[in-house]
Amino acid sequence: MNKTAVFPCTKCGECCRHIDRVPQLAQFDPGNGICIHLVGNLCDIYEDRPEICSVSQMYRRYYSTQFSISEFYKLNEEACREIQTLTIKKV
């Protein structure tokens, strides 16, 4: 995987339904943990979303010296699966 790769997001929206766990996104949480910009499963400010909402931007800015891009994407894919599993267990 090269540095121009794109994170393989499934667009489930689960990360946007749990922003109460992300202090940097407090301004987007109306109190229920669901981002105010989530419409269906998509972000209505996607092109201008906060940096923390972009796996690729976070990698380039903060993690490129600690992980390869494929390692970083794999870690994020694992985190996505965990969030999805937690949500399934709630239902």
Legacy VTK file of the C-alpha trace (Angstrom):
# vtk DataFile Version 3.0
C-alpha trace
ASCII
DATASET POLYDATA
POINTS 91 float
0.000 0.000 0.000
1.453 3.382 -0.933
1.040 6.802 0.654
-1.650 7.825 -1.831
-3.857 4.952 -0.683
-7.249 5.787 0.745
-8.540 4.279 3.968
-11.133 1.620 3.098
-14.046 3.126 5.025
-17.264 1.098 4.888
-19.354 4.254 5.465
-21.318 2.634 8.283
-21.300 5.896 10.265
-20.581 4.183 13.573
-17.524 6.307 14.358
-19.767 9.371 13.973
-22.309 7.914 16.402
-19.782 7.721 19.241
-18.072 11.107 19.212
-18.817 11.583 22.908
-15.652 9.506 23.369
-13.536 11.989 21.376
-12.850 15.245 23.253
-11.703 17.006 20.062
-15.222 16.593 18.630
-17.208 17.916 21.614
-18.421 20.934 19.636
-20.189 18.573 17.200
-21.960 16.532 19.910
-25.489 17.749 20.720
-25.439 15.596 23.843
-26.293 12.179 22.466
-22.843 11.288 21.094
-23.998 11.489 17.470
-22.237 14.058 15.305
-24.494 16.897 14.187
-23.075 16.496 10.681
-24.069 12.844 10.283
-26.867 12.472 7.732
-27.866 8.838 7.332
-24.434 7.252 7.431
-22.603 10.084 5.683
-20.930 13.303 6.781
-22.480 16.462 5.375
-19.179 18.347 5.826
-17.000 15.522 4.528
-14.758 17.724 2.370
-14.225 20.110 5.308
-14.404 17.609 8.178
-12.094 17.961 11.178
-8.641 16.490 10.752
-9.293 13.877 13.434
-12.091 12.478 11.258
-9.676 11.616 8.450
-7.577 8.504 8.935
-5.305 9.517 6.061
-4.729 13.050 7.359
-4.031 11.792 10.855
-1.518 9.335 9.447
0.318 11.958 7.409
0.411 14.545 10.185
0.971 12.486 13.324
1.707 8.816 12.725
3.809 8.439 9.581
7.022 8.142 11.611
5.545 5.473 13.898
3.761 3.150 11.456
3.699 2.244 7.812
0.481 3.340 6.120
-0.679 -0.266 5.842
-0.054 -0.845 9.570
-1.936 2.331 10.470
-4.865 1.451 8.233
-4.967 -2.050 9.707
-5.100 -0.635 13.245
-7.922 1.687 12.229
-9.804 -1.125 10.484
-9.574 -3.130 13.725
-10.916 -0.149 15.683
-13.802 0.155 13.198
-14.702 -3.503 13.675
-14.657 -3.044 17.463
-17.009 -0.064 17.252
-19.318 -1.982 14.925
-19.299 -4.993 17.281
-20.141 -2.827 20.286
-23.050 -1.332 18.419
-24.378 -4.751 17.365
-24.215 -5.942 20.987
-26.345 -2.942 22.090
-29.175 -3.819 19.700
LINES 1 92
91 0 1 2 3 4 5 6 7 8 9 10 11 12 13 14 15 16 17 18 19 20 21 22 23 24 25 26 27 28 29 30 31 32 33 34 35 36 37 38 39 40 41 42 43 44 45 46 47 48 49 50 51 52 53 54 55 56 57 58 59 60 61 62 63 64 65 66 67 68 69 70 71 72 73 74 75 76 77 78 79 80 81 82 83 84 85 86 87 88 89 90
